[in-house]
């Protein structure tokens, strides 16, 4: 599966599209409302990616789904790069993260759990996100809402401004990467029609024929002590929970030393 990269569009044009609904709305003059707008194009792209994979959400594919010509679509979204940024930022904005002044849990760790739960649910709804590298992210309202929320959860810890930002980025990196990996598993299972458990079962001969207990004593000790989970998904869930808890423990420990 090919990885796509966000952030590849023309900067001024992309920013204008990403923030189109945040600017002051200009009143429309009297007349017929257009049958198509940017929001409709983005929704169609997301729906295609959800149903048939990211490759289906091409400019031609979206135009066909909307019943218009591809050249017509370009008058709303000028390129596939802008379309990808708009799709990614739109699903980022789906997360129900409390904004400034809105009710939220009182404990900072519970607030981080909101980010974790919402992000993992987002990837489950839109597994194609696992195919998008956001090293250069779409700097739209959805992306910034996530950054603002996590920073606001950590400010009460009174870390230094630099450590607050670093801790926020560490949480984002961990949660988003783990959620993306789980989504990638779903994509592979969907593409191959084979579960991860079935894939491992087909390779069971590894343990019977090739595995050398003397060269792998740590693995053998864990196996003998019944230390492995029953399923691949169970292992991933436990690993995620363990890693996030230890990450938050470390942030909390640093805050207590101040």
HULINVEN-V914662 format. One line per field, one symbol per residue. phi: phi as a letter, one per 30 degrees, with the letter a starting at -180 (. if undefined). A space follows every 50 residues. Layout:
phi = ???
This chain:
phi = .dcccdicddedddddddcdccdeddddddkddddbbdeddddddddddd dbjdddddddddedddibdedddddcbdadddddddddddddddddcede ideaeddddddddddddddddddddbddedccdcecdddcdddddddddd dddceddiddeddddddddddeedddddddddddeddddddcibdddddd ddcddeddccdcdddbddddddddchccddbddddddddddddddddded dddddddd
